Amino acid sequence: MRALIQRVTRASVDVNNETIGSIDEGLLLLVCAMKGDTDAQAEQLAAKVSKLRIFRDEQGKMNRSILDIGGAALVISQFTLAADTSRGNRPGFSAAASPDEGERLYNRFAEALAGLGIPVQTGRFGADMAVSLVNDGPVTLSVDV
C-alpha cells in the first residue's frame, strides 16, 4: 500500500458541497491500494503511520507521534498515487488495485488505524471529493509498505 502523509493543523473533505469528515491537529492520509496488496499490508501501514515521529516536541524537534499528541486522522482514498508517468504525458493507473479490492483495503486501513486508538474520519471511496487542509510545517511524507 502507498500513502501520502501530511501533518495538518486542520483538514476536511466535502462531497457534493457537504462536509463528510474533518479533523483538527493530526494527519491527512491519502491512501492507495496497489495490485497484490493484502490486509497485512494495510495493517502494517496503519501501525507505521501511528508511530511516525513527525510532530514537534517541546524543543521543536520532530519527535512525537500522532498517538503522543492525541491527534486525529482524515483518511482519503487516492488511486492516483499509483500513477505511472514513465511513458508519455497521460498517467496510467494499472498498478492500482481493482476498485472493489481498493475499497476493501482502504476500509481495512482506516479500521486498523482506529483500532490503534486514533480518531479517524474518512472520505467516500470513489466519490469526487474536495479536500481542504492547512499543512503544518509543511511536513509531507510518502510511505510504501
N, C-alpha and C positions, 0 to 999 in steps of 0.2 A: 504494500500500500504506500501511497505517497501523500504527503501533507505539506502545505504551505502554512506556516505558523506565524501569526502576527501578534505581538504584545500590544494590547489596547487599553485605553482608559475608558472607552465605551465602544459598543458596536451594536448594530441592529440589522434585521433583514425584513424586507417588505415583499409581499406578493399581492398583486392587484391593489396597490396603494394601501394595504393593511399590514401593520407591523405584526409579524408572527413570532418573532424572537428578538430579545435584546438583553444585553449584559452591560455591567459597568466594568470595573477593572478585571482583566483576565486575558484570555486568548481568543482570537478569531482563528478558526481552523478550517482551511479549505482542504477537503479530503477527496482523494480519488482512489478507487479500487482498480487495480490492474488485472489483466488476464492472469489466471492462475493463483491469485491471492486467496488466502484461507482465513477462517475465523481466528486461527492462532496469530496470524499477522495483524489482524485488526486489534486483537487484544494486546499484542506486543507494541503496536504503535500507541495505543492508549496509555500503556504503562510508561513508555518513553516520554510522551508528552507530559504526563503527570509529574515526572521527576526532573524535567529540564530546568536547570537553574538559570533563568533568564530575567528574573525580577530583581530590582535593586535591594540591597541590604542597607543597614544604617550608614555604611560608608560609601554608598552609591555604587557599589560593585554588583554585577550580575551574579548573585549568589543564592537566590531564593527561588523556589518552585511555585507553581500555581497553588499547590497544596499548602505551602508555607504561608502564602499571603491570603488564603481563603478566597481566591479568585474564582471566576466562572468561565465557562467556555461556550462560544457560539460556533456550532459545527455546521458547515455548509458543504453540500456535495458539489464537486468541481471536476467533472470528467475532462475538462480541457487541460488539466495538469498532465494528462497522458499524451499531449500533443507531440507529434514527430514533425519537426520542421527541417529535416535533413534534405528533403527533395522539393524543390520549387518553393512557391510562395503561399501555398494553401496547406495548412497543417492537416495531418492525418491523425485519426484517433483509434486506429486498430489495436493499439496496445491496451486500451481501456477494457475493463470487464464489461460483459453484456449488461444492459440496463437492469435486468432482474437481479443478477448477481451483484452488480454495483450497489443497488439499493439495499440488498440484504447485508452486505459488508459495511456499508455506510451506517446502517442502523446498529449493527453489531459493535462498531467502533464507538458510537455515541453511548450505547448501553454500557460498554466496558468502562468508558471514561466516568460515567455517572456512578458505576459500581465502585469506583476508587474514591468516591466522596466529593467529586467535583460537580457543582451545579451546572447542568447542561441545558442549553436552548439549541434548537435546530432550525434549519431552513426547511424547505419542502422539496424532496427529491424530484428532479425533472422539471421543476417549475422555473419560470422566468422570474428571477429574484433580483431585487435591488438591495445591495449590501452597502451599508454605511459604517465607517469606522474612524476612530481617532487613533492612529498608530502611535504608540508611546515609544519614543527613542529617536528615530524609529528602529524597531527591532523586528526583523523578518527572517525566518529560517526555513529552509527546505529540508524535509526529512523523508527518507525512504526506508522501509523495512521489508 
